Amino acid sequence: MSGGAVDFDYLEGFAAGDMTVVTEVLALFQGQAEGWLARIDHPPEGWRDFAHTIKGAARGIGANKLGEVADRAERGDESLKPELSGALRDTLADIADYLARKGG
């Protein structure tokens, strides 16, 4: 069962039900997110740009909670690093569960 971190119905609708597209987009997001987790304490592009990048990617796949945390972080609040990291991890776990159920 999905953890609710990602609105997969949104993503599937956006991809017009094409599961190849959905799985490719999620795989790209997973790769990016692993890199973000590794750099969260010292993002090379600066905190606000880093949070902005995560926000856009999160909203693009329907990861609404992550998008909301990143939006708050983008305003310059670096104290949100633990919350942002947790939301990223929750999103990755939800994606892994979804892909396992879908056979991706």
MDTraj code that builds the backbone (N, CA, C; nanometers):
import mdtraj as md
import numpy as np

residues = "MET SER GLY GLY ALA VAL ASP PHE ASP TYR LEU GLU GLY PHE ALA ALA GLY ASP MET THR VAL VAL THR GLU VAL LEU ALA LEU PHE GLN GLY GLN ALA GLU GLY TRP LEU ALA ARG ILE ASP HIS PRO PRO GLU GLY TRP ARG ASP PHE ALA HIS THR ILE LYS GLY ALA ALA ARG GLY ILE GLY ALA ASN LYS LEU GLY GLU VAL ALA ASP ARG ALA GLU ARG GLY ASP GLU SER LEU LYS PRO GLU LEU SER GLY ALA LEU ARG ASP THR LEU ALA ASP ILE ALA ASP TYR LEU ALA ARG LYS GLY GLY".split()
xyz = np.array([
    [0.0836, -0.1184, 0.0000],
    [0.0000, 0.0000, 0.0000],
    [0.0883, 0.1250, 0.0000],
    [0.0486, 0.2217, -0.0749],
    [0.1229, 0.3466, -0.0874],
    [0.1188, 0.4247, 0.0434],
    [0.2291, 0.4940, 0.0709],
    [0.2384, 0.5721, 0.1932],
    [0.1734, 0.7082, 0.1852],
    [0.1302, 0.7498, 0.0700],
    [0.0615, 0.8765, 0.0545],
    [0.1507, 0.9961, 0.0307],
    [0.2802, 0.9750, 0.0187],
    [0.3701, 1.0879, -0.0055],
    [0.3587, 1.1396, -0.1482],
    [0.3129, 1.0539, -0.2391],
    [0.3005, 1.0907, -0.3801],
    [0.1583, 1.0609, -0.4265],
    [0.1004, 1.1548, -0.4994],
    [-0.0316, 1.1354, -0.5600],
    [-0.0103, 1.0694, -0.6961],
    [-0.0063, 0.9366, -0.6951],
    [0.0223, 0.8632, -0.8172],
    [-0.0916, 0.8742, -0.9188],
    [-0.2132, 0.8971, -0.8731],
    [-0.3242, 0.9185, -0.9665],
    [-0.2984, 1.0441, -1.0502],
    [-0.2475, 1.1480, -0.9845],
    [-0.2121, 1.2705, -1.0559],
    [-0.1075, 1.2411, -1.1628],
    [-0.0021, 1.1706, -1.1210],
    [0.1074, 1.1421, -1.2141],
    [0.0600, 1.0551, -1.3302],
    [-0.0177, 0.9525, -1.3005],
    [-0.0693, 0.8662, -1.4062],
    [-0.1599, 0.9438, -1.5013],
    [-0.2403, 1.0328, -1.4471],
    [-0.3267, 1.1160, -1.5317],
    [-0.2460, 1.2100, -1.6184],
    [-0.1437, 1.2686, -1.5617],
    [-0.0581, 1.3604, -1.6359],
    [0.0117, 1.2883, -1.7506],
    [0.0454, 1.1608, -1.7272],
    [0.1126, 1.0804, -1.8300],
    [0.0122, 1.0060, -1.9176],
    [-0.1146, 1.0427, -1.9065],
    [-0.2221, 0.9809, -1.9852],
    [-0.2224, 0.8283, -1.9701],
    [-0.1878, 0.7812, -1.8496],
    [-0.1909, 0.6395, -1.8219],
    [-0.0765, 0.5587, -1.8808],
    [0.0190, 0.6249, -1.9437],
    [0.1323, 0.5552, -2.0044],
    [0.2314, 0.5183, -1.8943],
    [0.2287, 0.3920, -1.8529],
    [0.3118, 0.3486, -1.7411],
    [0.4613, 0.3521, -1.7731],
    [0.4951, 0.3454, -1.8996],
    [0.6361, 0.3588, -1.9361],
    [0.6852, 0.4983, -1.8994],
    [0.6043, 0.5971, -1.9307],
    [0.6402, 0.7354, -1.8974],
    [0.6449, 0.7528, -1.7460],
    [0.5448, 0.7004, -1.6764],
    [0.5394, 0.7129, -1.5308],
    [0.6637, 0.6531, -1.4671],
    [0.6996, 0.5323, -1.5064],
    [0.8152, 0.4676, -1.4450],
    [0.9455, 0.5397, -1.4807],
    [0.9564, 0.5921, -1.6020],
    [1.0762, 0.6672, -1.6396],
    [1.0881, 0.7959, -1.5584],
    [0.9775, 0.8661, -1.5419],
    [0.9787, 0.9903, -1.4638],
    [1.0149, 0.9618, -1.3185],
    [0.9578, 0.8557, -1.2635],
    [0.9882, 0.8214, -1.1250],
    [1.1334, 0.7780, -1.1083],
    [1.1865, 0.7064, -1.2051],
    [1.3277, 0.6660, -1.1990],
    [1.4187, 0.7883, -1.2030],
    [1.3861, 0.8847, -1.2874],
    [1.4642, 1.0093, -1.2918],
    [1.4578, 1.0825, -1.1583],
    [1.3367, 1.0896, -1.1021],
    [1.3204, 1.1568, -0.9738],
    [1.4023, 1.0858, -0.8663],
    [1.3964, 0.9523, -0.8643],
    [1.4726, 0.8761, -0.7651],
    [1.6217, 0.9092, -0.7734],
    [1.6760, 0.9123, -0.8919],
    [1.8175, 0.9440, -0.9093],
    [1.8512, 1.0827, -0.8594],
    [1.7669, 1.1791, -0.8928],
    [1.7898, 1.3158, -0.8469],
    [1.7798, 1.3234, -0.6945],
    [1.6783, 1.2594, -0.6393],
    [1.6543, 1.2684, -0.4957],
    [1.7671, 1.2062, -0.4155],
    [1.8238, 1.0975, -0.4635],
    [1.9385, 1.0381, -0.3941],
    [2.0539, 1.1373, -0.3905],
    [2.0752, 1.2081, -0.5006],
    [2.1786, 1.3113, -0.5037],
    [2.1479, 1.4267, -0.4102],
    [2.0215, 1.4655, -0.4033],
    [1.9832, 1.5747, -0.3125],
    [2.0081, 1.5358, -0.1678],
    [1.9751, 1.4120, -0.1331],
    [1.9970, 1.3670, 0.0042],
    [2.1451, 1.3737, 0.0406],
    [2.2296, 1.3385, -0.0537],
    [2.3742, 1.3405, -0.0296],
    [2.4272, 1.4833, -0.0130],
    [2.3576, 1.5812, -0.0696],
    [2.4065, 1.7198, -0.0676],
    [2.3225, 1.8130, 0.0184],
    [2.2287, 1.7601, 0.0924],
    [2.1329, 1.8477, 0.1608],
    [2.1995, 1.9425, 0.2602],
    [2.3075, 1.9002, 0.3242],
    [2.3721, 1.9873, 0.4214],
    [2.4558, 2.0970, 0.3572],
    [2.5042, 2.0724, 0.2355],
    [2.5875, 2.1714, 0.1662],
    [2.5558, 2.1704, 0.0175],
    [2.4377, 2.2199, -0.0203],
    [2.4042, 2.2201, -0.1626],
    [2.4958, 2.3125, -0.2414],
    [2.5465, 2.2648, -0.3542],
    [2.6419, 2.3449, -0.4314],
    [2.5816, 2.4720, -0.4905],
    [2.4522, 2.4718, -0.5168],
    [2.3921, 2.5892, -0.5802],
    [2.3336, 2.6877, -0.4800],
    [2.3484, 2.6611, -0.3519],
    [2.2913, 2.7493, -0.2510],
    [2.1563, 2.6960, -0.2050],
    [2.1241, 2.7260, -0.0816],
    [2.0060, 2.6679, -0.0197],
    [1.8762, 2.6997, -0.0934],
    [1.8526, 2.8244, -0.1260],
    [1.7240, 2.8621, -0.1882],
    [1.7074, 2.7990, -0.3264],
    [1.8126, 2.7990, -0.4061],
    [1.8056, 2.7362, -0.5379],
    [1.7854, 2.5854, -0.5253],
    [1.8524, 2.5262, -0.4285],
    [1.8408, 2.3831, -0.4014],
    [1.6957, 2.3480, -0.3666],
    [1.6384, 2.4225, -0.2742],
    [1.5000, 2.3979, -0.2332],
    [1.4032, 2.4217, -0.3491],
    [1.4305, 2.5219, -0.4298],
    [1.3456, 2.5516, -0.5451],
    [1.3460, 2.4346, -0.6440],
    [1.4621, 2.3778, -0.6689],
    [1.4740, 2.2633, -0.7593],
    [1.3915, 2.1451, -0.7079],
    [1.4038, 2.1175, -0.5789],
    [1.3280, 2.0073, -0.5196],
    [1.1783, 2.0353, -0.5292],
    [1.1390, 2.1576, -0.5011],
    [0.9975, 2.1945, -0.5063],
    [0.9384, 2.1662, -0.6442],
    [1.0058, 2.2092, -0.7486],
    [0.9550, 2.1889, -0.8838],
    [0.9450, 2.0428, -0.9208],
    [1.0480, 1.9674, -0.8876],
    [1.0472, 1.8242, -0.9187],
    [0.9387, 1.7522, -0.8401],
    [0.9236, 1.7878, -0.7143],
    [0.8225, 1.7239, -0.6293],
    [0.6825, 1.7506, -0.6827],
    [0.6550, 1.8740, -0.7132],
    [0.5220, 1.9080, -0.7645],
    [0.4956, 1.8415, -0.8987],
    [0.6002, 1.8227, -0.9766],
    [0.5858, 1.7593, -1.1070],
    [0.5413, 1.6145, -1.1009],
    [0.5758, 1.5459, -0.9915],
    [0.5351, 1.4055, -0.9801],
    [0.4162, 1.3869, -0.8856],
    [0.3708, 1.4940, -0.8240],
    [0.2587, 1.4828, -0.7313],
    [0.3001, 1.4559, -0.5876],
    [0.4262, 1.4868, -0.5528],
    [0.4741, 1.4719, -0.4150],
    [0.4428, 1.6013, -0.3403],
    [0.3174, 1.6152, -0.3010],
    [0.2683, 1.7425, -0.2491],
    [0.3302, 1.7840, -0.1170],
    [0.3452, 1.6910, -0.0223],
    [0.4049, 1.7275, 0.1070],
    [0.5482, 1.7741, 0.0872],
    [0.6244, 1.7003, 0.0070],
    [0.7622, 1.7401, -0.0211],
    [0.7649, 1.8773, -0.0872],
    [0.6750, 1.9014, -0.1801],
    [0.6677, 2.0313, -0.2458],
    [0.6391, 2.1442, -0.1481],
    [0.5520, 2.1170, -0.0507],
    [0.5179, 2.2191, 0.0492],
    [0.6379, 2.2499, 0.1393],
    [0.7070, 2.1448, 0.1841],
    [0.8250, 2.1660, 0.2695],
    [0.9326, 2.2422, 0.1913],
    [0.9537, 2.2027, 0.0674],
    [1.0542, 2.2701, -0.0160],
    [1.0162, 2.4154, -0.0414],
    [0.8878, 2.4417, -0.0555],
    [0.8423, 2.5794, -0.0748],
    [0.8774, 2.6653, 0.0471],
    [0.8539, 2.6124, 0.1654],
    [0.8894, 2.6861, 0.2873],
    [1.0405, 2.7017, 0.2978],
    [1.1143, 2.5963, 0.2627],
    [1.2604, 2.6015, 0.2688],
    [1.3165, 2.7023, 0.1691],
    [1.2508, 2.7131, 0.0548],
    [1.2975, 2.8063, -0.0491],
    [1.2982, 2.9499, 0.0006],
    [1.2186, 2.9787, 0.0971],
    [1.2140, 3.1146, 0.1528],
    [1.3355, 3.1443, 0.2392],
    [1.4277, 3.0461, 0.2458],
    [1.5542, 3.0698, 0.3132],
    [1.5677, 3.0041, 0.4491],
    [1.4706, 2.9231, 0.4897],
    [1.4739, 2.8627, 0.6223],
    [1.5529, 2.7320, 0.6215],
    [1.6832, 2.7421, 0.6480],
    [1.7684, 2.6238, 0.6479],
    [1.7412, 2.5318, 0.7665],
    [1.6657, 2.5780, 0.8654],
    [1.6314, 2.4914, 0.9784],
    [1.5370, 2.3795, 0.9343],
    [1.4859, 2.3890, 0.8128],
    [1.3965, 2.2862, 0.7602],
    [1.4714, 2.1683, 0.6983],
    [1.6040, 2.1676, 0.7062],
    [1.6814, 2.0574, 0.6480],
    [1.6341, 1.9210, 0.6953],
    [1.6144, 1.8982, 0.8265],
    [1.5681, 1.7658, 0.8695],
    [1.4291, 1.7313, 0.8153],
    [1.3397, 1.8284, 0.8116],
    [1.2059, 1.8040, 0.7594],
    [1.2096, 1.7763, 0.6089],
    [1.2928, 1.8508, 0.5382],
    [1.3067, 1.8301, 0.3945],
    [1.3668, 1.6926, 0.3662],
    [1.4679, 1.6558, 0.4416],
    [1.5293, 1.5248, 0.4261],
    [1.4284, 1.4138, 0.4546],
    [1.3502, 1.4290, 0.5592],
    [1.2482, 1.3294, 0.5928],
    [1.1425, 1.3173, 0.4846],
    [1.0990, 1.4311, 0.4312],
    [0.9982, 1.4284, 0.3246],
    [1.0551, 1.3643, 0.1980],
    [1.1823, 1.3887, 0.1696],
    [1.2473, 1.3237, 0.0550],
    [1.2513, 1.1723, 0.0745],
    [1.2884, 1.1300, 0.1940],
    [1.2949, 0.9863, 0.2232],
    [1.1561, 0.9218, 0.2149],
    [1.0556, 0.9901, 0.2667],
    [0.9182, 0.9383, 0.2585],
    [0.8745, 0.9253, 0.1128],
    [0.9087, 1.0236, 0.0330],
    [0.8728, 1.0218, -0.1082],
    [0.9428, 0.9063, -0.1794],
    [1.0710, 0.8883, -0.1528],
    [1.1451, 0.7775, -0.2140],
    [1.0876, 0.6422, -0.1729],
    [1.0499, 0.6293, -0.0468],
    [0.9906, 0.5033, -0.0001],
    [0.8570, 0.4776, -0.0693],
    [0.7780, 0.5817, -0.0848],
    [0.6483, 0.5684, -0.1505],
    [0.6665, 0.5289, -0.2979],
    [0.7644, 0.5892, -0.3631],
    [0.7924, 0.5560, -0.5033],
    [0.8385, 0.4101, -0.5148],
    [0.9270, 0.3685, -0.4266],
    [0.9761, 0.2298, -0.4314],
    [0.8611, 0.1313, -0.4127],
    [0.7719, 0.1606, -0.3190],
    [0.6565, 0.0744, -0.2949],
    [0.5660, 0.0701, -0.4188],
    [0.5392, 0.1845, -0.4755],
    [0.4544, 0.1938, -0.5943],
    [0.5145, 0.1144, -0.7108],
    [0.6433, 0.1342, -0.7353],
    [0.7075, 0.0643, -0.8453],
    [0.7093, -0.0868, -0.8226],
    [0.7258, -0.1302, -0.6985],
    [0.7232, -0.2733, -0.6684],
    [0.5839, -0.3307, -0.6966],
    [0.4809, -0.2550, -0.6614],
    [0.3430, -0.3028, -0.6870],
    [0.3102, -0.3039, -0.8358],
    [0.3666, -0.2091, -0.9090],
    [0.3369, -0.1965, -1.0518],
    [0.4317, -0.2805, -1.1371],
    [0.5316, -0.3396, -1.0745],
    [0.6264, -0.4210, -1.1490],
    [0.7313, -0.3413, -1.2225],
    [0.7566, -0.2156, -1.1745],
    [0.8538, -0.1288, -1.2401],
    [0.9850, -0.1404, -1.1867],
])
top = md.Topology()
chain = top.add_chain()
for i, resn in enumerate(residues, 1):
    res = top.add_residue(resn, chain, resSeq=i)
    for name in ("N", "CA", "C"):
        top.add_atom(name, md.element.get_by_symbol(name[0]), res)
traj = md.Trajectory(xyz[None], top)
